[in-house]
Amino acid sequence: MPEPQKHVLVWDWTIRLFHWLIVLGVATMWWTAEQGMMDWHRRVGLVLLGLLTYRLVWGLIGPGTARLYRLVPSPRSLMTYVRDLLARRHTPHAGHNPVGSLSVIAMLLALATQVTTGLFSVDVDGLESGPLATKVSFETGRFFAEIHETSFNVLLALIALHIVAIAAYYLVFRDNLVRPMLTGRRSEADFAAPTPADAGASWLRVLISAALAFGAVSAVWFASA
């Protein structure tokens, strides 16, 4: 009788929740802007600010695959991985592969730019503005608004590339990258060498990250009052 497949935890539950809340948040951000629901647009922006703050802190104190330093591939590992991809060879990684890491960095930077500029943006008529727009001049607010719009288009392009890459990995390599982001686990047989299960989330670290995220949102809220 064959032994059941063993699985290892590669994504902790907070990283998975962060991922899907970002998906929901970006979609809602687009919808509220398109519909002129600017009060809700600002609320969603504050939620995204909290999520990004949480991810930053979690990237410093969280478990292995959540650490931000692991998102930065070495030039050698990146070149080797790209060469293997071009030869249609793919080795699964516990976490992001080198190309995926660069994609995540780009999306996080674009989203951080989107959220930060939105705080200070003001529309051309001065009727709608971000929560901290009163802290800068009208001209500066307009400058931030232009970056805000451009960064969202960049973010959409990066998301499209991300989706295409996920589909390509499944079609070419039969590697389902969505399932681990839902369950947190991958089969141990996917990896050439044993992979330590260093993806747990301790409640103390979760609470510290959540408290700092709440503090960032609260600071903006009170500064805008």
N, C-alpha and C positions, 0 to 999 in steps of 0.2 A: 504494500500500500504506500503510495507516494506521500512524502512528508508535506504538510501544508506550508505554503510560502510564508516566510518571515518578512515582516515589514519594519522599517525604521522610520522614526519621526524626523521629518526634514523641515517642516514649517510649524512653529508654535501657533496656538489658536489666536493669539492677538495679532500676529502678522497676517493670518488669513482673514480675520475680521477687518483689519485695516485695509487690506486689498479690496475687499468687496464693498466696504463703505466708501472708499475712494471712487470706485466705479459708479456707485449710486450718486455720490456727491458731484462728480464731474457732469454726469447726465442731468442732474437737477440744476446745476449751475447754468448749463446751456439753456435748459428749458425756461427757467425763470427769466433769463436775460431776453430770450426771444419773445416771451409773453409780456415783457415790461413789468414783471412782478419783482420790483427792485427791493422791496422790504425783505422778501423771502430770499432774494439773491444775496443780500448782505448777511442774512442769517446762515445761509449755506456756506458762505465764505468764511464765517467765524468757525463753523464746524470743521471745515477743511484746515483752517489754521490750527485748531486743536489736534486734528489727526496728524498733521505734519510735525507738530511739536512732539507728540507722542512718539512718532516714528524716529525722530532725531534722538530723543532720549533713549528709546528702546535700542537704537542702533549702537549706543554706547554701553548700556548695562544689560542688554538682553542676551539670550543664548546665542550659540555659535552662528547659525545661518542668518540670524537677524543683524549681526554686527556690521556696521557700515564699512569698516576696513576691508571686509571680505567682498565688498562690491567692486573694489579696485583691483583689476587683474594686472599681473605683471606683463610687460611687453612680450616676454618669451611665451608665457602661457596663452596669451591672446593670439600670437602669430601661429603657434602650434595648433590651437583650436580652429582657427580660420582655415589653415592648410588642410586639416582633417575634414572640415565641412566641405571644402571644395572637392575633396576626394570622396565625398559622400560617406565619410566615417563619422560616427557620433558616439561619444562616451557620456552617459548620464552623469550629472553632478548632484551632490547633496547640497541643494541651494541653487543659485543661479550659475549658469555656465559663463565663461568670460564675455561672450558677445551679449548674452542676456543681462549681465551686470552693467555693461555700458548703457544698454537700453533703459534699465531701471534708473540709473544715475541721471540720464537725460530727462526722463519723465518726471522724476522728483524735482529736478532743478526748474523745469518748465512750470510745474504746478506751484512750486514755491514762489517763482516770479509772478505767476498769475495771482496768487493770494496776496502777496506783499503789495504789488502795485494796485490791486483792487482796494486796499485799505485807504489809499490816498487819491484815488481817481475821482475826477469830476467830469460830467458831460459838458458838451459844448455850450449849453444854455445855463449851466450852473444849477439846474433843477434837481439832478440826481448826483449823489456823491457817495464815496466810501466813508466809513465811520471815522477816519482820521484825516479827511480832506481839509478840515478847518485848520489843521496844523501846518499846512503848506500854502503857498500862493496859488492863485487860479492857474497861472501858467505852468507851474510845477504839477498841479493836479491834472492838467490836460496832457502833459508829457507822460505822466504815469498811466493815464487812460489809453494813450496810444500803445504803450508797451503792453498794457493789460490785454488789449485786443489782439496784438501780434502774438503774444505768448500763448494765447488760447489756440490760435491757428497752428502754432508749432506743436502744442500739446496734442491737438487732434491728429496731426500728421504722425507723431510718435506713437499714439495709441493705435492708429491704423497699421503701422509697421509692426507693432507688438502683436496684434491679432493675426496678421499675415504670417509672422514667424511661428506663432503657436500652431497655426494650421499646417504650415510647411513641415514642422517637426513631426506632427502626427502622420501626415501623408507620406513623407519620405522615409522617416525613421521609425514610425509606429510608436513614437514616444508621446504619451498623453500628459501634457504639462498642466492641464486644467484639474485633473483628478487630485494631484497632491495639494493644490491650492484650496481644494474643498475638504479633503480628509486629513491633510497634513502628512500623509505617509507615502512612502514608495517601497516597492519590493526590494529586499536586500539583494536579490539576484540581479538587479539592475546595475549594481556597482561591481567593478573589477576587484576591489579590495573591501574588507569589512569597514563599514561606516559607523562611527560612534553616534549614538542617539543623543546629540547635544542640541536639542531644540525645545526643551521644556521651558515653561514660563512660570517662575515663582511669583506668588501673589505679592510679596513685598516689592519686587521690581516692577510689577504691573501697577501697583498703587503709587509708587514714586513717579513713574512715567505719566500716569493719569493725572496726578496732582499737579505736575509741572505743566501739562497740557491745559488743564483747567485754569491754572494761573495765567498762562499766556492769553487765553481767551478773555479772562476776567480783566486783565490789564488793558486790553483794547477796549473792552466794554466801558470801563470806568473812564478811560481817557477820552472817549467819544461823548460822554454825558455832558 
